[in-house]
Every structure is written in structure tokens, then in C-alpha cells.
Amino acid sequence: MDIKRISWILIPSLLALILFVNGFQNKDNGHQESTHSEEPWVFRSVLDWRARMVTLELDDEFWVAYDAQYASIYKVWQDGV
């Protein structure tokens, strides 16, 4: 198995796991309040002059950019976009 084949399986699985775990962090007595505003928290973007980026808000302060062209995580940072 080559690295590209593994990354096509591993990277989306890791992103799904991060989003799944993040969903349970905001629970309070069975109620989960959304911390997201009306703006989308997953969107396509151009980041550092690189096209085909998928940007995800993991929390109010943490973001991750996934490079769809190379099937890899490009950048994780704190604060906003």
C-alpha cells in the first residue's frame, strides 16, 4: 500500500473523529448548544495562495485546513480565519 492510498482513508477518518469528539465537549445536562454563528463553519477556501482548501472550525478558536488536492492536512491554527 502506498502513502496516497493510506491518506485517502486515514485523513477523512481523522477529521470525522475530531468532529465527533468535538460534538461531545459542549454537552451540559444532555443539551448541546451550538457555538457556531449563522456563518458556515466548513467551507472551501484559498489559503496561502493554495486553492482547493477545505477549512473547518473545530472550536471557537481552532481551525484546520485540509488540502483536497493532495489529500492531507495543510495547517492547524488558533484564532479566526
PDB file as gemmi writes it, atoms N, CA and C in Angstrom:
CRYST1    1.000    1.000    1.000  90.00  90.00  90.00 P 1                      
ATOM      1  N   MET A   1       0.833  -1.185   0.000  1.00  0.00           N  
ATOM      2  CA  MET A   1       0.000   0.000   0.000  1.00  0.00           C  
ATOM      3  C   MET A   1       0.875   1.245   0.000  1.00  0.00           C  
ATOM      4  N   ASP A   2       0.591   2.161  -0.871  1.00  0.00           N  
ATOM      5  CA  ASP A   2       1.372   3.389  -0.902  1.00  0.00           C  
ATOM      6  C   ASP A   2       0.744   4.455  -0.002  1.00  0.00           C  
ATOM      7  N   ILE A   3       1.464   5.531   0.213  1.00  0.00           N  
ATOM      8  CA  ILE A   3       1.052   6.565   1.170  1.00  0.00           C  
ATOM      9  C   ILE A   3      -0.200   7.313   0.694  1.00  0.00           C  
ATOM     10  N   LYS A   4      -0.387   7.494  -0.610  1.00  0.00           N  
ATOM     11  CA  LYS A   4      -1.572   8.196  -1.102  1.00  0.00           C  
ATOM     12  C   LYS A   4      -2.834   7.396  -0.807  1.00  0.00           C  
ATOM     13  N   ARG A   5      -2.748   6.109  -0.992  1.00  0.00           N  
ATOM     14  CA  ARG A   5      -3.909   5.263  -0.731  1.00  0.00           C  
ATOM     15  C   ARG A   5      -4.269   5.276   0.757  1.00  0.00           C  
ATOM     16  N   ILE A   6      -3.259   5.234   1.602  1.00  0.00           N  
ATOM     17  CA  ILE A   6      -3.494   5.275   3.043  1.00  0.00           C  
ATOM     18  C   ILE A   6      -4.075   6.625   3.444  1.00  0.00           C  
ATOM     19  N   SER A   7      -3.552   7.715   2.872  1.00  0.00           N  
ATOM     20  CA  SER A   7      -4.019   9.050   3.256  1.00  0.00           C  
ATOM     21  C   SER A   7      -5.470   9.284   2.850  1.00  0.00           C  
ATOM     22  N   TRP A   8      -5.939   8.688   1.759  1.00  0.00           N  
ATOM     23  CA  TRP A   8      -7.331   8.844   1.343  1.00  0.00           C  
ATOM     24  C   TRP A   8      -8.278   8.212   2.354  1.00  0.00           C  
ATOM     25  N   ILE A   9      -7.796   7.256   3.116  1.00  0.00           N  
ATOM     26  CA  ILE A   9      -8.620   6.613   4.138  1.00  0.00           C  
ATOM     27  C   ILE A   9      -8.391   7.254   5.494  1.00  0.00           C  
ATOM     28  N   LEU A  10      -7.144   7.500   5.842  1.00  0.00           N  
ATOM     29  CA  LEU A  10      -6.784   7.962   7.169  1.00  0.00           C  
ATOM     30  C   LEU A  10      -7.213   9.401   7.440  1.00  0.00           C  
ATOM     31  N   ILE A  11      -6.954  10.330   6.544  1.00  0.00           N  
ATOM     32  CA  ILE A  11      -7.237  11.752   6.774  1.00  0.00           C  
ATOM     33  C   ILE A  11      -8.735  12.019   6.961  1.00  0.00           C  
ATOM     34  N   PRO A  12      -9.609  11.560   6.064  1.00  0.00           N  
ATOM     35  CA  PRO A  12     -11.042  11.801   6.320  1.00  0.00           C  
ATOM     36  C   PRO A  12     -11.536  11.125   7.603  1.00  0.00           C  
ATOM     37  N   SER A  13     -10.973   9.970   7.932  1.00  0.00           N  
ATOM     38  CA  SER A  13     -11.353   9.302   9.176  1.00  0.00           C  
ATOM     39  C   SER A  13     -10.948  10.123  10.386  1.00  0.00           C  
ATOM     40  N   LEU A  14      -9.749  10.696  10.360  1.00  0.00           N  
ATOM     41  CA  LEU A  14      -9.303  11.537  11.467  1.00  0.00           C  
ATOM     42  C   LEU A  14     -10.154  12.793  11.595  1.00  0.00           C  
ATOM     43  N   LEU A  15     -10.513  13.410  10.474  1.00  0.00           N  
ATOM     44  CA  LEU A  15     -11.364  14.602  10.524  1.00  0.00           C  
ATOM     45  C   LEU A  15     -12.733  14.267  11.101  1.00  0.00           C  
ATOM     46  N   ALA A  16     -13.289  13.132  10.705  1.00  0.00           N  
ATOM     47  CA  ALA A  16     -14.581  12.715  11.240  1.00  0.00           C  
ATOM     48  C   ALA A  16     -14.487  12.459  12.742  1.00  0.00           C  
ATOM     49  N   LEU A  17     -13.411  11.848  13.185  1.00  0.00           N  
ATOM     50  CA  LEU A  17     -13.207  11.589  14.609  1.00  0.00           C  
ATOM     51  C   LEU A  17     -13.089  12.891  15.398  1.00  0.00           C  
ATOM     52  N   ILE A  18     -12.345  13.858  14.867  1.00  0.00           N  
ATOM     53  CA  ILE A  18     -12.192  15.151  15.541  1.00  0.00           C  
ATOM     54  C   ILE A  18     -13.549  15.838  15.676  1.00  0.00           C  
ATOM     55  N   LEU A  19     -14.338  15.842  14.610  1.00  0.00           N  
ATOM     56  CA  LEU A  19     -15.648  16.488  14.668  1.00  0.00           C  
ATOM     57  C   LEU A  19     -16.586  15.746  15.619  1.00  0.00           C  
ATOM     58  N   PHE A  20     -16.493  14.423  15.654  1.00  0.00           N  
ATOM     59  CA  PHE A  20     -17.322  13.622  16.546  1.00  0.00           C  
ATOM     60  C   PHE A  20     -16.994  13.909  18.008  1.00  0.00           C  
ATOM     61  N   VAL A  21     -15.711  13.919  18.345  1.00  0.00           N  
ATOM     62  CA  VAL A  21     -15.282  14.179  19.716  1.00  0.00           C  
ATOM     63  C   VAL A  21     -15.616  15.609  20.111  1.00  0.00           C  
ATOM     64  N   ASN A  22     -15.435  16.554  19.206  1.00  0.00           N  
ATOM     65  CA  ASN A  22     -15.735  17.953  19.489  1.00  0.00           C  
ATOM     66  C   ASN A  22     -17.220  18.149  19.807  1.00  0.00           C  
ATOM     67  N   GLY A  23     -18.084  17.345  19.232  1.00  0.00           N  
ATOM     68  CA  GLY A  23     -19.511  17.452  19.487  1.00  0.00           C  
ATOM     69  C   GLY A  23     -19.886  17.118  20.909  1.00  0.00           C  
ATOM     70  N   PHE A  24     -19.108  16.284  21.579  1.00  0.00           N  
ATOM     71  CA  PHE A  24     -19.414  15.899  22.946  1.00  0.00           C  
ATOM     72  C   PHE A  24     -18.817  16.827  23.991  1.00  0.00           C  
ATOM     73  N   GLN A  25     -17.946  17.732  23.610  1.00  0.00           N  
ATOM     74  CA  GLN A  25     -17.310  18.613  24.577  1.00  0.00           C  
ATOM     75  C   GLN A  25     -18.236  19.704  25.084  1.00  0.00           C  
ATOM     76  N   ASN A  26     -19.260  20.063  24.349  1.00  0.00           N  
ATOM     77  CA  ASN A  26     -20.127  21.175  24.724  1.00  0.00           C  
ATOM     78  C   ASN A  26     -21.420  20.723  25.396  1.00  0.00           C  
ATOM     79  N   LYS A  27     -21.514  19.474  25.804  1.00  0.00           N  
ATOM     80  CA  LYS A  27     -22.745  18.975  26.409  1.00  0.00           C  
ATOM     81  C   LYS A  27     -22.876  19.441  27.843  1.00  0.00           C  
ATOM     82  N   ASP A  28     -24.118  19.782  28.214  1.00  0.00           N  
ATOM     83  CA  ASP A  28     -24.424  20.181  29.581  1.00  0.00           C  
ATOM     84  C   ASP A  28     -25.812  19.652  29.909  1.00  0.00           C  
ATOM     85  N   ASN A  29     -25.887  18.627  30.752  1.00  0.00           N  
ATOM     86  CA  ASN A  29     -27.151  18.006  31.145  1.00  0.00           C  
ATOM     87  C   ASN A  29     -27.955  17.514  29.946  1.00  0.00           C  
ATOM     88  N   GLY A  30     -27.284  16.939  28.978  1.00  0.00           N  
ATOM     89  CA  GLY A  30     -27.970  16.377  27.833  1.00  0.00           C  
ATOM     90  C   GLY A  30     -28.299  17.370  26.740  1.00  0.00           C  
ATOM     91  N   HIS A  31     -28.100  18.658  26.992  1.00  0.00           N  
ATOM     92  CA  HIS A  31     -28.369  19.670  25.975  1.00  0.00           C  
ATOM     93  C   HIS A  31     -27.055  20.127  25.371  1.00  0.00           C  
ATOM     94  N   GLN A  32     -27.054  20.208  24.067  1.00  0.00           N  
ATOM     95  CA  GLN A  32     -25.865  20.708  23.385  1.00  0.00           C  
ATOM     96  C   GLN A  32     -26.234  21.996  22.664  1.00  0.00           C  
ATOM     97  N   GLU A  33     -25.620  23.064  23.091  1.00  0.00           N  
ATOM     98  CA  GLU A  33     -25.877  24.347  22.452  1.00  0.00           C  
ATOM     99  C   GLU A  33     -24.834  24.580  21.379  1.00  0.00           C  
ATOM    100  N   SER A  34     -25.286  25.047  20.258  1.00  0.00           N  
ATOM    101  CA  SER A  34     -24.368  25.320  19.164  1.00  0.00           C  
ATOM    102  C   SER A  34     -23.570  26.581  19.450  1.00  0.00           C  
ATOM    103  N   THR A  35     -22.249  26.490  19.302  1.00  0.00           N  
ATOM    104  CA  THR A  35     -21.407  27.664  19.497  1.00  0.00           C  
ATOM    105  C   THR A  35     -21.150  28.380  18.182  1.00  0.00           C  
ATOM    106  N   HIS A  36     -21.689  27.832  17.124  1.00  0.00           N  
ATOM    107  CA  HIS A  36     -21.459  28.418  15.804  1.00  0.00           C  
ATOM    108  C   HIS A  36     -22.490  29.489  15.511  1.00  0.00           C  
ATOM    109  N   SER A  37     -22.048  30.514  14.839  1.00  0.00           N  
ATOM    110  CA  SER A  37     -22.960  31.579  14.448  1.00  0.00           C  
ATOM    111  C   SER A  37     -23.692  31.162  13.181  1.00  0.00           C  
ATOM    112  N   GLU A  38     -24.348  32.095  12.557  1.00  0.00           N  
ATOM    113  CA  GLU A  38     -25.065  31.818  11.318  1.00  0.00           C  
ATOM    114  C   GLU A  38     -24.121  31.593  10.138  1.00  0.00           C  
ATOM    115  N   GLU A  39     -22.853  31.940  10.305  1.00  0.00           N  
ATOM    116  CA  GLU A  39     -21.887  31.749   9.234  1.00  0.00           C  
ATOM    117  C   GLU A  39     -21.509  30.278   9.126  1.00  0.00           C  
ATOM    118  N   PRO A  40     -21.181  29.795   7.923  1.00  0.00           N  
ATOM    119  CA  PRO A  40     -20.794  28.390   7.783  1.00  0.00           C  
ATOM    120  C   PRO A  40     -19.475  28.105   8.496  1.00  0.00           C  
ATOM    121  N   TRP A  41     -19.342  26.925   9.084  1.00  0.00           N  
ATOM    122  CA  TRP A  41     -18.120  26.574   9.798  1.00  0.00           C  
ATOM    123  C   TRP A  41     -17.291  25.541   9.051  1.00  0.00           C  
ATOM    124  N   VAL A  42     -17.756  25.142   7.875  1.00  0.00           N  
ATOM    125  CA  VAL A  42     -16.961  24.338   6.947  1.00  0.00           C  
ATOM    126  C   VAL A  42     -17.151  24.979   5.583  1.00  0.00           C  
ATOM    127  N   PHE A  43     -16.055  25.353   4.931  1.00  0.00           N  
ATOM    128  CA  PHE A  43     -16.181  25.991   3.639  1.00  0.00           C  
ATOM    129  C   PHE A  43     -14.915  25.783   2.816  1.00  0.00           C  
ATOM    130  N   ARG A  44     -15.071  25.960   1.523  1.00  0.00           N  
ATOM    131  CA  ARG A  44     -13.937  25.873   0.603  1.00  0.00           C  
ATOM    132  C   ARG A  44     -13.258  27.233   0.573  1.00  0.00           C  
ATOM    133  N   SER A  45     -11.927  27.219   0.528  1.00  0.00           N  
ATOM    134  CA  SER A  45     -11.215  28.492   0.544  1.00  0.00           C  
ATOM    135  C   SER A  45      -9.901  28.389  -0.215  1.00  0.00           C  
ATOM    136  N   VAL A  46      -9.274  29.541  -0.401  1.00  0.00           N  
ATOM    137  CA  VAL A  46      -7.911  29.627  -0.913  1.00  0.00           C  
ATOM    138  C   VAL A  46      -7.075  30.131   0.251  1.00  0.00           C  
ATOM    139  N   LEU A  47      -6.071  29.372   0.646  1.00  0.00           N  
ATOM    140  CA  LEU A  47      -5.284  29.695   1.823  1.00  0.00           C  
ATOM    141  C   LEU A  47      -3.809  29.706   1.432  1.00  0.00           C  
ATOM    142  N   ASP A  48      -3.116  30.785   1.735  1.00  0.00           N  
ATOM    143  CA  ASP A  48      -1.701  30.929   1.389  1.00  0.00           C  
ATOM    144  C   ASP A  48      -1.460  30.657  -0.101  1.00  0.00           C  
ATOM    145  N   TRP A  49      -2.333  31.196  -0.930  1.00  0.00           N  
ATOM    146  CA  TRP A  49      -2.252  31.076  -2.391  1.00  0.00           C  
ATOM    147  C   TRP A  49      -2.415  29.642  -2.876  1.00  0.00           C  
ATOM    148  N   ARG A  50      -2.997  28.782  -2.057  1.00  0.00           N  
ATOM    149  CA  ARG A  50      -3.250  27.396  -2.447  1.00  0.00           C  
ATOM    150  C   ARG A  50      -4.757  27.211  -2.579  1.00  0.00           C  
ATOM    151  N   ALA A  51      -5.186  26.772  -3.742  1.00  0.00           N  
ATOM    152  CA  ALA A  51      -6.606  26.519  -3.981  1.00  0.00           C  
ATOM    153  C   ALA A  51      -6.980  25.131  -3.456  1.00  0.00           C  
ATOM    154  N   ARG A  52      -8.255  24.841  -3.508  1.00  0.00           N  
ATOM    155  CA  ARG A  52      -8.785  23.534  -3.102  1.00  0.00           C  
ATOM    156  C   ARG A  52      -8.563  23.221  -1.629  1.00  0.00           C  
ATOM    157  N   MET A  53      -8.733  24.212  -0.783  1.00  0.00           N  
ATOM    158  CA  MET A  53      -8.646  24.005   0.663  1.00  0.00           C  
ATOM    159  C   MET A  53     -10.053  23.886   1.237  1.00  0.00           C  
ATOM    160  N   VAL A  54     -10.223  22.983   2.168  1.00  0.00           N  
ATOM    161  CA  VAL A  54     -11.461  22.871   2.924  1.00  0.00           C  
ATOM    162  C   VAL A  54     -11.122  23.317   4.344  1.00  0.00           C  
ATOM    163  N   THR A  55     -11.755  24.381   4.812  1.00  0.00           N  
ATOM    164  CA  THR A  55     -11.461  24.956   6.115  1.00  0.00           C  
ATOM    165  C   THR A  55     -12.583  24.591   7.084  1.00  0.00           C  
ATOM    166  N   LEU A  56     -12.196  24.067   8.258  1.00  0.00           N  
ATOM    167  CA  LEU A  56     -13.158  23.633   9.260  1.00  0.00           C  
ATOM    168  C   LEU A  56     -12.904  24.355  10.574  1.00  0.00           C  
ATOM    169  N   GLU A  57     -13.975  24.822  11.204  1.00  0.00           N  
ATOM    170  CA  GLU A  57     -13.868  25.399  12.538  1.00  0.00           C  
ATOM    171  C   GLU A  57     -14.060  24.263  13.537  1.00  0.00           C  
ATOM    172  N   LEU A  58     -13.022  23.935  14.305  1.00  0.00           N  
ATOM    173  CA  LEU A  58     -13.108  22.857  15.275  1.00  0.00           C  
ATOM    174  C   LEU A  58     -13.703  23.326  16.590  1.00  0.00           C  
ATOM    175  N   ASP A  59     -13.453  24.572  16.937  1.00  0.00           N  
ATOM    176  CA  ASP A  59     -13.938  25.175  18.171  1.00  0.00           C  
ATOM    177  C   ASP A  59     -14.037  26.670  17.903  1.00  0.00           C  
ATOM    178  N   ASP A  60     -14.377  27.448  18.906  1.00  0.00           N  
ATOM    179  CA  ASP A  60     -14.454  28.895  18.707  1.00  0.00           C  
ATOM    180  C   ASP A  60     -13.100  29.494  18.337  1.00  0.00           C  
ATOM    181  N   GLU A  61     -12.026  28.824  18.701  1.00  0.00           N  
ATOM    182  CA  GLU A  61     -10.694  29.376  18.471  1.00  0.00           C  
ATOM    183  C   GLU A  61      -9.819  28.564  17.528  1.00  0.00           C  
ATOM    184  N   PHE A  62     -10.140  27.303  17.267  1.00  0.00           N  
ATOM    185  CA  PHE A  62      -9.249  26.443  16.488  1.00  0.00           C  
ATOM    186  C   PHE A  62      -9.832  26.119  15.120  1.00  0.00           C  
ATOM    187  N   TRP A  63      -8.944  26.192  14.127  1.00  0.00           N  
ATOM    188  CA  TRP A  63      -9.307  25.926  12.734  1.00  0.00           C  
ATOM    189  C   TRP A  63      -8.327  24.927  12.142  1.00  0.00           C  
ATOM    190  N   VAL A  64      -8.786  24.189  11.129  1.00  0.00           N  
ATOM    191  CA  VAL A  64      -7.919  23.269  10.405  1.00  0.00           C  
ATOM    192  C   VAL A  64      -8.218  23.426   8.914  1.00  0.00           C  
ATOM    193  N   ALA A  65      -7.163  23.378   8.110  1.00  0.00           N  
ATOM    194  CA  ALA A  65      -7.307  23.447   6.658  1.00  0.00           C  
ATOM    195  C   ALA A  65      -6.868  22.109   6.073  1.00  0.00           C  
ATOM    196  N   TYR A  66      -7.713  21.540   5.243  1.00  0.00           N  
ATOM    197  CA  TYR A  66      -7.456  20.264   4.585  1.00  0.00           C  
ATOM    198  C   TYR A  66      -7.218  20.535   3.106  1.00  0.00           C  
ATOM    199  N   ASP A  67      -6.093  20.089   2.594  1.00  0.00           N  
ATOM    200  CA  ASP A  67      -5.750  20.283   1.191  1.00  0.00           C  
ATOM    201  C   ASP A  67      -6.372  19.148   0.383  1.00  0.00           C  
ATOM    202  N   ALA A  68      -7.435  19.457  -0.341  1.00  0.00           N  
ATOM    203  CA  ALA A  68      -8.149  18.431  -1.099  1.00  0.00           C  
ATOM    204  C   ALA A  68      -7.352  17.938  -2.305  1.00  0.00           C  
ATOM    205  N   GLN A  69      -6.454  18.747  -2.821  1.00  0.00           N  
ATOM    206  CA  GLN A  69      -5.655  18.329  -3.977  1.00  0.00           C  
ATOM    207  C   GLN A  69      -4.669  17.230  -3.604  1.00  0.00           C  
ATOM    208  N   TYR A  70      -4.043  17.350  -2.440  1.00  0.00           N  
ATOM    209  CA  TYR A  70      -3.032  16.382  -2.017  1.00  0.00           C  
ATOM    210  C   TYR A  70      -3.522  15.450  -0.911  1.00  0.00           C  
ATOM    211  N   ALA A  71      -4.793  15.563  -0.535  1.00  0.00           N  
ATOM    212  CA  ALA A  71      -5.413  14.704   0.484  1.00  0.00           C  
ATOM    213  C   ALA A  71      -4.604  14.692   1.776  1.00  0.00           C  
ATOM    214  N   SER A  72      -4.387  15.892   2.334  1.00  0.00           N  
ATOM    215  CA  SER A  72      -3.622  15.981   3.572  1.00  0.00           C  
ATOM    216  C   SER A  72      -4.038  17.225   4.355  1.00  0.00           C  
ATOM    217  N   ILE A  73      -3.767  17.191   5.648  1.00  0.00           N  
ATOM    218  CA  ILE A  73      -4.000  18.371   6.466  1.00  0.00           C  
ATOM    219  C   ILE A  73      -2.876  19.357   6.181  1.00  0.00           C  
ATOM    220  N   TYR A  74      -3.243  20.595   5.849  1.00  0.00           N  
ATOM    221  CA  TYR A  74      -2.252  21.592   5.485  1.00  0.00           C  
ATOM    222  C   TYR A  74      -1.849  22.430   6.680  1.00  0.00           C  
ATOM    223  N   LYS A  75      -2.826  22.834   7.503  1.00  0.00           N  
ATOM    224  CA  LYS A  75      -2.498  23.789   8.575  1.00  0.00           C  
ATOM    225  C   LYS A  75      -3.548  23.694   9.669  1.00  0.00           C  
ATOM    226  N   VAL A  76      -3.109  23.841  10.918  1.00  0.00           N  
ATOM    227  CA  VAL A  76      -3.998  23.953  12.076  1.00  0.00           C  
ATOM    228  C   VAL A  76      -3.571  25.212  12.822  1.00  0.00           C  
ATOM    229  N   TRP A  77      -4.537  26.064  13.177  1.00  0.00           N  
ATOM    230  CA  TRP A  77      -4.178  27.307  13.831  1.00  0.00           C  
ATOM    231  C   TRP A  77      -5.254  27.748  14.812  1.00  0.00           C  
ATOM    232  N   GLN A  78      -4.893  28.739  15.621  1.00  0.00           N  
ATOM    233  CA  GLN A  78      -5.797  29.300  16.623  1.00  0.00           C  
ATOM    234  C   GLN A  78      -6.236  30.685  16.179  1.00  0.00           C  
ATOM    235  N   ASP A  79      -7.340  31.144  16.642  1.00  0.00           N  
ATOM    236  CA  ASP A  79      -7.987  32.408  16.310  1.00  0.00           C  
ATOM    237  C   ASP A  79      -8.860  32.215  15.083  1.00  0.00           C  
ATOM    238  N   GLY A  80      -9.126  33.263  14.350  1.00  0.00           N  
ATOM    239  CA  GLY A  80     -10.077  33.196  13.246  1.00  0.00           C  
ATOM    240  C   GLY A  80      -9.427  33.057  11.891  1.00  0.00           C  
ATOM    241  N   VAL A  81     -10.298  33.055  10.909  1.00  0.00           N  
ATOM    242  CA  VAL A  81      -9.841  32.954   9.521  1.00  0.00           C  
ATOM    243  C   VAL A  81      -9.683  34.357   8.973  1.00  0.00           C  
TER     244      VAL A  81                                                      
END                                                                             
